[in-house]
């Protein structure tokens, strides 16, 4: 989807700003971005979802993988 690369770039920048090593940020960021996309597609439908919807599901994907509350 258009704009999803921008979401990924912003998320990766955030991970780097939090102190993640570049390789770890890339691996974790791409995986979580994909997971968020899967969740958004399940919720909205693949054709109806947009890049902004990924943002709504990044936190859930991160909680799922890291096993902690991000709030």
N, CA, C and O atoms as a Maestro MAE file, in Angstrom:
{
 s_m_m2io_version
 :::
 2.0.0
}

f_m_ct {
 s_m_title
 :::
 protein
 m_atom[284] {
  # First column is atom index #
  i_m_mmod_type
  r_m_x_coord
  r_m_y_coord
  r_m_z_coord
  i_m_residue_number
  s_m_chain_name
  s_m_pdb_residue_name
  s_m_pdb_atom_name
  i_m_atomic_number
  :::
  1 25 0.834 -1.182 0.000 1 A "UNK " " N  " 7
  2 3 0.000 0.000 0.000 1 A "UNK " " CA " 6
  3 2 0.873 1.238 0.000 1 A "UNK " " C  " 6
  4 15 1.953 1.252 0.592 1 A "UNK " " O  " 8
  5 25 0.395 2.280 -0.672 2 A "UNK " " N  " 7
  6 3 1.118 3.537 -0.690 2 A "UNK " " CA " 6
  7 2 1.267 4.117 0.707 2 A "UNK " " C  " 6
  8 15 0.300 4.178 1.466 2 A "UNK " " O  " 8
  9 25 2.455 4.534 1.041 3 A "UNK " " N  " 7
  10 3 2.716 5.120 2.355 3 A "UNK " " CA " 6
  11 2 3.206 4.132 3.392 3 A "UNK " " C  " 6
  12 15 3.685 4.538 4.451 3 A "UNK " " O  " 8
  13 25 3.097 2.842 3.111 4 A "UNK " " N  " 7
  14 3 3.526 1.869 4.116 4 A "UNK " " CA " 6
  15 2 5.037 1.913 4.331 4 A "UNK " " C  " 6
  16 15 5.517 1.621 5.426 4 A "UNK " " O  " 8
  17 25 5.779 2.274 3.299 5 A "UNK " " N  " 7
  18 3 7.221 2.433 3.462 5 A "UNK " " CA " 6
  19 2 7.558 3.600 4.371 5 A "UNK " " C  " 6
  20 15 8.542 3.554 5.110 5 A "UNK " " O  " 8
  21 25 6.749 4.639 4.318 6 A "UNK " " N  " 7
  22 3 6.937 5.777 5.219 6 A "UNK " " CA " 6
  23 2 6.692 5.364 6.668 6 A "UNK " " C  " 6
  24 15 7.411 5.783 7.575 6 A "UNK " " O  " 8
  25 25 5.671 4.540 6.872 7 A "UNK " " N  " 7
  26 3 5.396 4.032 8.220 7 A "UNK " " CA " 6
  27 2 6.577 3.201 8.712 7 A "UNK " " C  " 6
  28 15 7.012 3.349 9.854 7 A "UNK " " O  " 8
  29 25 7.088 2.337 7.858 8 A "UNK " " N  " 7
  30 3 8.233 1.507 8.230 8 A "UNK " " CA " 6
  31 2 9.445 2.366 8.541 8 A "UNK " " C  " 6
  32 15 10.127 2.127 9.538 8 A "UNK " " O  " 8
  33 25 9.725 3.353 7.717 9 A "UNK " " N  " 7
  34 3 10.869 4.232 7.948 9 A "UNK " " CA " 6
  35 2 10.758 4.946 9.288 9 A "UNK " " C  " 6
  36 15 11.731 5.018 10.039 9 A "UNK " " O  " 8
  37 25 9.598 5.464 9.585 10 A "UNK " " N  " 7
  38 3 9.388 6.140 10.865 10 A "UNK " " CA " 6
  39 2 9.546 5.199 12.040 10 A "UNK " " C  " 6
  40 15 10.125 5.563 13.064 10 A "UNK " " O  " 8
  41 25 9.035 3.996 11.894 11 A "UNK " " N  " 7
  42 3 9.154 3.016 12.973 11 A "UNK " " CA " 6
  43 2 10.611 2.620 13.198 11 A "UNK " " C  " 6
  44 15 11.063 2.508 14.337 11 A "UNK " " O  " 8
  45 25 11.340 2.411 12.104 12 A "UNK " " N  " 7
  46 3 12.764 2.077 12.227 12 A "UNK " " CA " 6
  47 2 13.532 3.223 12.872 12 A "UNK " " C  " 6
  48 15 14.397 2.992 13.717 12 A "UNK " " O  " 8
  49 25 13.228 4.443 12.484 13 A "UNK " " N  " 7
  50 3 13.886 5.602 13.102 13 A "UNK " " CA " 6
  51 2 13.600 5.651 14.596 13 A "UNK " " C  " 6
  52 15 14.480 5.985 15.390 13 A "UNK " " O  " 8
  53 25 12.383 5.321 14.973 14 A "UNK " " N  " 7
  54 3 12.029 5.287 16.392 14 A "UNK " " CA " 6
  55 2 12.796 4.224 17.156 14 A "UNK " " C  " 6
  56 15 13.244 4.464 18.277 14 A "UNK " " O  " 8
  57 25 12.949 3.055 16.559 15 A "UNK " " N  " 7
  58 3 13.719 1.995 17.217 15 A "UNK " " CA " 6
  59 2 15.178 2.399 17.377 15 A "UNK " " C  " 6
  60 15 15.786 2.151 18.418 15 A "UNK " " O  " 8
  61 25 15.735 3.021 16.345 16 A "UNK " " N  " 7
  62 3 17.123 3.489 16.436 16 A "UNK " " CA " 6
  63 2 17.260 4.560 17.513 16 A "UNK " " C  " 6
  64 15 18.242 4.570 18.256 16 A "UNK " " O  " 8
  65 25 16.291 5.451 17.601 17 A "UNK " " N  " 7
  66 3 16.323 6.500 18.620 17 A "UNK " " CA " 6
  67 2 16.225 5.921 20.027 17 A "UNK " " C  " 6
  68 15 16.719 6.515 20.985 17 A "UNK " " O  " 8
  69 25 15.588 4.763 20.148 18 A "UNK " " N  " 7
  70 3 15.477 4.100 21.454 18 A "UNK " " CA " 6
  71 2 16.727 3.311 21.808 18 A "UNK " " C  " 6
  72 15 16.814 2.728 22.889 18 A "UNK " " O  " 8
  73 25 17.702 3.292 20.892 19 A "UNK " " N  " 7
  74 3 18.973 2.656 21.194 19 A "UNK " " CA " 6
  75 2 19.184 1.274 20.616 19 A "UNK " " C  " 6
  76 15 20.178 0.621 20.935 19 A "UNK " " O  " 8
  77 25 18.271 0.810 19.770 20 A "UNK " " N  " 7
  78 3 18.464 -0.487 19.131 20 A "UNK " " CA " 6
  79 2 19.637 -0.397 18.159 20 A "UNK " " C  " 6
  80 15 19.823 0.627 17.500 20 A "UNK " " O  " 8
  81 25 20.414 -1.449 18.071 21 A "UNK " " N  " 7
  82 3 21.467 -1.535 17.065 21 A "UNK " " CA " 6
  83 2 20.795 -1.572 15.686 21 A "UNK " " C  " 6
  84 15 19.684 -2.088 15.561 21 A "UNK " " O  " 8
  85 25 21.453 -1.032 14.651 22 A "UNK " " N  " 7
  86 3 20.811 -0.958 13.337 22 A "UNK " " CA " 6
  87 2 20.285 -2.293 12.802 22 A "UNK " " C  " 6
  88 15 19.165 -2.345 12.295 22 A "UNK " " O  " 8
  89 25 21.059 -3.359 12.902 23 A "UNK " " N  " 7
  90 3 20.588 -4.645 12.391 23 A "UNK " " CA " 6
  91 2 19.383 -5.141 13.182 23 A "UNK " " C  " 6
  92 15 18.410 -5.621 12.600 23 A "UNK " " O  " 8
  93 25 19.447 -5.028 14.494 24 A "UNK " " N  " 7
  94 3 18.319 -5.459 15.328 24 A "UNK " " CA " 6
  95 2 17.084 -4.620 15.035 24 A "UNK " " C  " 6
  96 15 15.976 -5.153 14.974 24 A "UNK " " O  " 8
  97 25 17.258 -3.310 14.851 25 A "UNK " " N  " 7
  98 3 16.130 -2.429 14.530 25 A "UNK " " CA " 6
  99 2 15.511 -2.828 13.197 25 A "UNK " " C  " 6
  100 15 14.288 -2.858 13.059 25 A "UNK " " O  " 8
  101 25 16.355 -3.133 12.218 26 A "UNK " " N  " 7
  102 3 15.848 -3.525 10.904 26 A "UNK " " CA " 6
  103 2 15.064 -4.825 10.972 26 A "UNK " " C  " 6
  104 15 13.969 -4.921 10.419 26 A "UNK " " O  " 8
  105 25 15.610 -5.814 11.638 27 A "UNK " " N  " 7
  106 3 14.943 -7.117 11.730 27 A "UNK " " CA " 6
  107 2 13.636 -6.997 12.501 27 A "UNK " " C  " 6
  108 15 12.588 -7.444 12.037 27 A "UNK " " O  " 8
  109 25 13.705 -6.393 13.674 28 A "UNK " " N  " 7
  110 3 12.506 -6.247 14.504 28 A "UNK " " CA " 6
  111 2 11.478 -5.353 13.817 28 A "UNK " " C  " 6
  112 15 10.287 -5.666 13.793 28 A "UNK " " O  " 8
  113 25 11.947 -4.244 13.261 29 A "UNK " " N  " 7
  114 3 11.032 -3.302 12.629 29 A "UNK " " CA " 6
  115 2 10.301 -3.888 11.442 29 A "UNK " " C  " 6
  116 15 9.090 -3.715 11.309 29 A "UNK " " O  " 8
  117 25 11.017 -4.572 10.587 30 A "UNK " " N  " 7
  118 3 10.378 -5.172 9.409 30 A "UNK " " CA " 6
  119 2 9.397 -6.261 9.829 30 A "UNK " " C  " 6
  120 15 8.308 -6.373 9.267 30 A "UNK " " O  " 8
  121 25 9.783 -7.052 10.807 31 A "UNK " " N  " 7
  122 3 8.881 -8.111 11.263 31 A "UNK " " CA " 6
  123 2 7.600 -7.519 11.868 31 A "UNK " " C  " 6
  124 15 6.495 -7.942 11.527 31 A "UNK " " O  " 8
  125 25 7.756 -6.545 12.763 32 A "UNK " " N  " 7
  126 3 6.588 -5.951 13.409 32 A "UNK " " CA " 6
  127 2 5.716 -5.207 12.404 32 A "UNK " " C  " 6
  128 15 4.489 -5.230 12.509 32 A "UNK " " O  " 8
  129 25 6.332 -4.557 11.444 33 A "UNK " " N  " 7
  130 3 5.594 -3.874 10.379 33 A "UNK " " CA " 6
  131 2 4.741 -4.890 9.610 33 A "UNK " " C  " 6
  132 15 3.574 -4.631 9.315 33 A "UNK " " O  " 8
  133 25 5.320 -6.028 9.295 34 A "UNK " " N  " 7
  134 3 4.573 -7.083 8.616 34 A "UNK " " CA " 6
  135 2 3.455 -7.640 9.456 34 A "UNK " " C  " 6
  136 15 2.358 -7.890 8.958 34 A "UNK " " O  " 8
  137 25 3.730 -7.839 10.737 35 A "UNK " " N  " 7
  138 3 2.708 -8.352 11.663 35 A "UNK " " CA " 6
  139 2 1.555 -7.364 11.783 35 A "UNK " " C  " 6
  140 15 0.386 -7.749 11.783 35 A "UNK " " O  " 8
  141 25 1.903 -6.080 11.886 36 A "UNK " " N  " 7
  142 3 0.867 -5.041 11.962 36 A "UNK " " CA " 6
  143 2 0.044 -5.032 10.679 36 A "UNK " " C  " 6
  144 15 -1.173 -4.853 10.721 36 A "UNK " " O  " 8
  145 25 0.703 -5.225 9.541 37 A "UNK " " N  " 7
  146 3 -0.018 -5.301 8.275 37 A "UNK " " CA " 6
  147 2 -0.966 -6.476 8.222 37 A "UNK " " C  " 6
  148 15 -2.084 -6.351 7.723 37 A "UNK " " O  " 8
  149 25 -0.535 -7.614 8.729 38 A "UNK " " N  " 7
  150 3 -1.410 -8.788 8.782 38 A "UNK " " CA " 6
  151 2 -2.621 -8.519 9.654 38 A "UNK " " C  " 6
  152 15 -3.745 -8.872 9.298 38 A "UNK " " O  " 8
  153 25 -2.387 -7.889 10.803 39 A "UNK " " N  " 7
  154 3 -3.500 -7.589 11.711 39 A "UNK " " CA " 6
  155 2 -4.465 -6.584 11.090 39 A "UNK " " C  " 6
  156 15 -5.682 -6.733 11.201 39 A "UNK " " O  " 8
  157 25 -3.917 -5.561 10.437 40 A "UNK " " N  " 7
  158 3 -4.769 -4.563 9.785 40 A "UNK " " CA " 6
  159 2 -5.581 -5.203 8.666 40 A "UNK " " C  " 6
  160 15 -6.764 -4.902 8.507 40 A "UNK " " O  " 8
  161 25 -4.957 -6.077 7.898 41 A "UNK " " N  " 7
  162 3 -5.673 -6.759 6.817 41 A "UNK " " CA " 6
  163 2 -6.788 -7.646 7.364 41 A "UNK " " C  " 6
  164 15 -7.870 -7.720 6.782 41 A "UNK " " O  " 8
  165 25 -6.522 -8.313 8.477 42 A "UNK " " N  " 7
  166 3 -7.562 -9.133 9.099 42 A "UNK " " CA " 6
  167 2 -8.734 -8.275 9.572 42 A "UNK " " C  " 6
  168 15 -9.893 -8.676 9.460 42 A "UNK " " O  " 8
  169 25 -8.423 -7.100 10.098 43 A "UNK " " N  " 7
  170 3 -9.450 -6.227 10.671 43 A "UNK " " CA " 6
  171 2 -10.232 -5.471 9.594 43 A "UNK " " C  " 6
  172 15 -11.463 -5.463 9.612 43 A "UNK " " O  " 8
  173 25 -9.523 -4.836 8.660 44 A "UNK " " N  " 7
  174 3 -10.160 -3.983 7.660 44 A "UNK " " CA " 6
  175 2 -10.394 -4.673 6.317 44 A "UNK " " C  " 6
  176 15 -11.237 -4.244 5.531 44 A "UNK " " O  " 8
  177 25 -9.645 -5.741 6.062 45 A "UNK " " N  " 7
  178 3 -9.629 -6.356 4.741 45 A "UNK " " CA " 6
  179 2 -8.450 -5.796 3.965 45 A "UNK " " C  " 6
  180 15 -8.140 -4.609 4.067 45 A "UNK " " O  " 8
  181 25 -7.806 -6.632 3.204 46 A "UNK " " N  " 7
  182 3 -6.579 -6.235 2.518 46 A "UNK " " CA " 6
  183 2 -6.804 -5.080 1.545 46 A "UNK " " C  " 6
  184 15 -5.955 -4.197 1.429 46 A "UNK " " O  " 8
  185 25 -7.911 -5.077 0.863 47 A "UNK " " N  " 7
  186 3 -8.179 -4.016 -0.108 47 A "UNK " " CA " 6
  187 2 -8.572 -2.703 0.568 47 A "UNK " " C  " 6
  188 15 -8.314 -1.631 0.021 47 A "UNK " " O  " 8
  189 25 -9.186 -2.768 1.735 48 A "UNK " " N  " 7
  190 3 -9.687 -1.565 2.389 48 A "UNK " " CA " 6
  191 2 -8.660 -0.886 3.289 48 A "UNK " " C  " 6
  192 15 -8.774 0.311 3.554 48 A "UNK " " O  " 8
  193 25 -7.670 -1.620 3.759 49 A "UNK " " N  " 7
  194 3 -6.706 -1.035 4.695 49 A "UNK " " CA " 6
  195 2 -5.823 -0.016 3.992 49 A "UNK " " C  " 6
  196 15 -5.658 -0.052 2.772 49 A "UNK " " O  " 8
  197 25 -5.248 0.908 4.793 50 A "UNK " " N  " 7
  198 3 -4.295 1.865 4.248 50 A "UNK " " CA " 6
  199 2 -3.085 1.945 5.181 50 A "UNK " " C  " 6
  200 15 -3.061 1.309 6.234 50 A "UNK " " O  " 8
  201 25 -2.106 2.713 4.792 51 A "UNK " " N  " 7
  202 3 -0.863 2.773 5.558 51 A "UNK " " CA " 6
  203 2 -1.087 3.261 6.984 51 A "UNK " " C  " 6
  204 15 -0.430 2.786 7.910 51 A "UNK " " O  " 8
  205 25 -1.992 4.186 7.165 52 A "UNK " " N  " 7
  206 3 -2.283 4.679 8.504 52 A "UNK " " CA " 6
  207 2 -2.814 3.598 9.426 52 A "UNK " " C  " 6
  208 15 -2.622 3.659 10.641 52 A "UNK " " O  " 8
  209 25 -3.475 2.621 8.858 53 A "UNK " " N  " 7
  210 3 -3.998 1.521 9.664 53 A "UNK " " CA " 6
  211 2 -2.876 0.693 10.281 53 A "UNK " " C  " 6
  212 15 -3.045 0.112 11.354 53 A "UNK " " O  " 8
  213 25 -1.736 0.641 9.606 54 A "UNK " " N  " 7
  214 3 -0.589 -0.090 10.161 54 A "UNK " " CA " 6
  215 2 -0.185 0.487 11.512 54 A "UNK " " C  " 6
  216 15 0.150 -0.245 12.444 54 A "UNK " " O  " 8
  217 25 -0.223 1.801 11.599 55 A "UNK " " N  " 7
  218 3 0.186 2.466 12.834 55 A "UNK " " CA " 6
  219 2 -0.681 2.005 13.998 55 A "UNK " " C  " 6
  220 15 -0.190 1.809 15.110 55 A "UNK " " O  " 8
  221 25 -1.978 1.835 13.731 56 A "UNK " " N  " 7
  222 3 -2.897 1.402 14.782 56 A "UNK " " CA " 6
  223 2 -2.553 0.022 15.336 56 A "UNK " " C  " 6
  224 15 -2.877 -0.290 16.482 56 A "UNK " " O  " 8
  225 25 -1.904 -0.793 14.528 57 A "UNK " " N  " 7
  226 3 -1.625 -2.168 14.938 57 A "UNK " " CA " 6
  227 2 -0.170 -2.421 15.308 57 A "UNK " " C  " 6
  228 15 0.169 -3.528 15.727 57 A "UNK " " O  " 8
  229 25 0.695 -1.428 15.163 58 A "UNK " " N  " 7
  230 3 2.107 -1.629 15.531 58 A "UNK " " CA " 6
  231 2 2.270 -1.927 17.017 58 A "UNK " " C  " 6
  232 15 3.059 -2.790 17.402 58 A "UNK " " O  " 8
  233 25 1.530 -1.219 17.836 59 A "UNK " " N  " 7
  234 3 1.631 -1.440 19.276 59 A "UNK " " CA " 6
  235 2 1.200 -2.851 19.654 59 A "UNK " " C  " 6
  236 15 1.856 -3.509 20.462 59 A "UNK " " O  " 8
  237 25 0.103 -3.315 19.074 60 A "UNK " " N  " 7
  238 3 -0.356 -4.679 19.358 60 A "UNK " " CA " 6
  239 2 0.675 -5.711 18.919 60 A "UNK " " C  " 6
  240 15 0.940 -6.676 19.635 60 A "UNK " " O  " 8
  241 25 1.251 -5.506 17.749 61 A "UNK " " N  " 7
  242 3 2.261 -6.442 17.252 61 A "UNK " " CA " 6
  243 2 3.485 -6.438 18.171 61 A "UNK " " C  " 6
  244 15 4.063 -7.487 18.453 61 A "UNK " " O  " 8
  245 25 3.871 -5.252 18.631 62 A "UNK " " N  " 7
  246 3 5.027 -5.155 19.517 62 A "UNK " " CA " 6
  247 2 4.742 -5.839 20.851 62 A "UNK " " C  " 6
  248 15 5.599 -6.547 21.378 62 A "UNK " " O  " 8
  249 25 3.559 -5.635 21.395 63 A "UNK " " N  " 7
  250 3 3.198 -6.291 22.658 63 A "UNK " " CA " 6
  251 2 3.204 -7.797 22.493 63 A "UNK " " C  " 6
  252 15 3.647 -8.520 23.385 63 A "UNK " " O  " 8
  253 25 2.721 -8.270 21.371 64 A "UNK " " N  " 7
  254 3 2.666 -9.709 21.101 64 A "UNK " " CA " 6
  255 2 4.075 -10.317 21.102 64 A "UNK " " C  " 6
  256 15 4.289 -11.385 21.675 64 A "UNK " " O  " 8
  257 25 5.020 -9.645 20.470 65 A "UNK " " N  " 7
  258 3 6.380 -10.175 20.338 65 A "UNK " " CA " 6
  259 2 7.213 -9.954 21.596 65 A "UNK " " C  " 6
  260 15 7.916 -10.854 22.055 65 A "UNK " " O  " 8
  261 25 7.125 -8.760 22.140 66 A "UNK " " N  " 7
  262 3 7.971 -8.426 23.290 66 A "UNK " " CA " 6
  263 2 7.332 -8.812 24.615 66 A "UNK " " C  " 6
  264 15 7.999 -8.840 25.649 66 A "UNK " " O  " 8
  265 25 6.036 -9.110 24.581 67 A "UNK " " N  " 7
  266 3 5.361 -9.587 25.776 67 A "UNK " " CA " 6
  267 2 5.260 -8.574 26.894 67 A "UNK " " C  " 6
  268 15 5.370 -8.921 28.070 67 A "UNK " " O  " 8
  269 25 5.051 -7.327 26.527 68 A "UNK " " N  " 7
  270 3 4.883 -6.308 27.573 68 A "UNK " " CA " 6
  271 2 3.984 -5.203 27.061 68 A "UNK " " C  " 6
  272 15 3.749 -5.070 25.860 68 A "UNK " " O  " 8
  273 25 3.489 -4.413 27.999 69 A "UNK " " N  " 7
  274 3 2.618 -3.301 27.678 69 A "UNK " " CA " 6
  275 2 3.456 -2.106 27.254 69 A "UNK " " C  " 6
  276 15 4.418 -1.750 27.934 69 A "UNK " " O  " 8
  277 25 3.096 -1.476 26.125 70 A "UNK " " N  " 7
  278 3 3.845 -0.326 25.621 70 A "UNK " " CA " 6
  279 2 3.303 0.992 26.123 70 A "UNK " " C  " 6
  280 15 3.864 2.040 25.806 70 A "UNK " " O  " 8
  281 25 2.231 0.976 26.897 71 A "UNK " " N  " 7
  282 3 1.609 2.214 27.340 71 A "UNK " " CA " 6
  283 2 2.255 2.676 28.549 71 A "UNK " " C  " 6
  284 15 1.879 3.714 29.092 71 A "UNK " " O  " 8
  :::
 }
 m_bond[283] {
  # First column is bond index #
  i_m_from
  i_m_to
  i_m_order
  :::
  1 1 2 1
  2 2 3 1
  3 3 4 2
  4 3 5 1
  5 5 6 1
  6 6 7 1
  7 7 8 2
  8 7 9 1
  9 9 10 1
  10 10 11 1
  11 11 12 2
  12 11 13 1
  13 13 14 1
  14 14 15 1
  15 15 16 2
  16 15 17 1
  17 17 18 1
  18 18 19 1
  19 19 20 2
  20 19 21 1
  21 21 22 1
  22 22 23 1
  23 23 24 2
  24 23 25 1
  25 25 26 1
  26 26 27 1
  27 27 28 2
  28 27 29 1
  29 29 30 1
  30 30 31 1
  31 31 32 2
  32 31 33 1
  33 33 34 1
  34 34 35 1
  35 35 36 2
  36 35 37 1
  37 37 38 1
  38 38 39 1
  39 39 40 2
  40 39 41 1
  41 41 42 1
  42 42 43 1
  43 43 44 2
  44 43 45 1
  45 45 46 1
  46 46 47 1
  47 47 48 2
  48 47 49 1
  49 49 50 1
  50 50 51 1
  51 51 52 2
  52 51 53 1
  53 53 54 1
  54 54 55 1
  55 55 56 2
  56 55 57 1
  57 57 58 1
  58 58 59 1
  59 59 60 2
  60 59 61 1
  61 61 62 1
  62 62 63 1
  63 63 64 2
  64 63 65 1
  65 65 66 1
  66 66 67 1
  67 67 68 2
  68 67 69 1
  69 69 70 1
  70 70 71 1
  71 71 72 2
  72 71 73 1
  73 73 74 1
  74 74 75 1
  75 75 76 2
  76 75 77 1
  77 77 78 1
  78 78 79 1
  79 79 80 2
  80 79 81 1
  81 81 82 1
  82 82 83 1
  83 83 84 2
  84 83 85 1
  85 85 86 1
  86 86 87 1
  87 87 88 2
  88 87 89 1
  89 89 90 1
  90 90 91 1
  91 91 92 2
  92 91 93 1
  93 93 94 1
  94 94 95 1
  95 95 96 2
  96 95 97 1
  97 97 98 1
  98 98 99 1
  99 99 100 2
  100 99 101 1
  101 101 102 1
  102 102 103 1
  103 103 104 2
  104 103 105 1
  105 105 106 1
  106 106 107 1
  107 107 108 2
  108 107 109 1
  109 109 110 1
  110 110 111 1
  111 111 112 2
  112 111 113 1
  113 113 114 1
  114 114 115 1
  115 115 116 2
  116 115 117 1
  117 117 118 1
  118 118 119 1
  119 119 120 2
  120 119 121 1
  121 121 122 1
  122 122 123 1
  123 123 124 2
  124 123 125 1
  125 125 126 1
  126 126 127 1
  127 127 128 2
  128 127 129 1
  129 129 130 1
  130 130 131 1
  131 131 132 2
  132 131 133 1
  133 133 134 1
  134 134 135 1
  135 135 136 2
  136 135 137 1
  137 137 138 1
  138 138 139 1
  139 139 140 2
  140 139 141 1
  141 141 142 1
  142 142 143 1
  143 143 144 2
  144 143 145 1
  145 145 146 1
  146 146 147 1
  147 147 148 2
  148 147 149 1
  149 149 150 1
  150 150 151 1
  151 151 152 2
  152 151 153 1
  153 153 154 1
  154 154 155 1
  155 155 156 2
  156 155 157 1
  157 157 158 1
  158 158 159 1
  159 159 160 2
  160 159 161 1
  161 161 162 1
  162 162 163 1
  163 163 164 2
  164 163 165 1
  165 165 166 1
  166 166 167 1
  167 167 168 2
  168 167 169 1
  169 169 170 1
  170 170 171 1
  171 171 172 2
  172 171 173 1
  173 173 174 1
  174 174 175 1
  175 175 176 2
  176 175 177 1
  177 177 178 1
  178 178 179 1
  179 179 180 2
  180 179 181 1
  181 181 182 1
  182 182 183 1
  183 183 184 2
  184 183 185 1
  185 185 186 1
  186 186 187 1
  187 187 188 2
  188 187 189 1
  189 189 190 1
  190 190 191 1
  191 191 192 2
  192 191 193 1
  193 193 194 1
  194 194 195 1
  195 195 196 2
  196 195 197 1
  197 197 198 1
  198 198 199 1
  199 199 200 2
  200 199 201 1
  201 201 202 1
  202 202 203 1
  203 203 204 2
  204 203 205 1
  205 205 206 1
  206 206 207 1
  207 207 208 2
  208 207 209 1
  209 209 210 1
  210 210 211 1
  211 211 212 2
  212 211 213 1
  213 213 214 1
  214 214 215 1
  215 215 216 2
  216 215 217 1
  217 217 218 1
  218 218 219 1
  219 219 220 2
  220 219 221 1
  221 221 222 1
  222 222 223 1
  223 223 224 2
  224 223 225 1
  225 225 226 1
  226 226 227 1
  227 227 228 2
  228 227 229 1
  229 229 230 1
  230 230 231 1
  231 231 232 2
  232 231 233 1
  233 233 234 1
  234 234 235 1
  235 235 236 2
  236 235 237 1
  237 237 238 1
  238 238 239 1
  239 239 240 2
  240 239 241 1
  241 241 242 1
  242 242 243 1
  243 243 244 2
  244 243 245 1
  245 245 246 1
  246 246 247 1
  247 247 248 2
  248 247 249 1
  249 249 250 1
  250 250 251 1
  251 251 252 2
  252 251 253 1
  253 253 254 1
  254 254 255 1
  255 255 256 2
  256 255 257 1
  257 257 258 1
  258 258 259 1
  259 259 260 2
  260 259 261 1
  261 261 262 1
  262 262 263 1
  263 263 264 2
  264 263 265 1
  265 265 266 1
  266 266 267 1
  267 267 268 2
  268 267 269 1
  269 269 270 1
  270 270 271 1
  271 271 272 2
  272 271 273 1
  273 273 274 1
  274 274 275 1
  275 275 276 2
  276 275 277 1
  277 277 278 1
  278 278 279 1
  279 279 280 2
  280 279 281 1
  281 281 282 1
  282 282 283 1
  283 283 284 2
  :::
 }
}
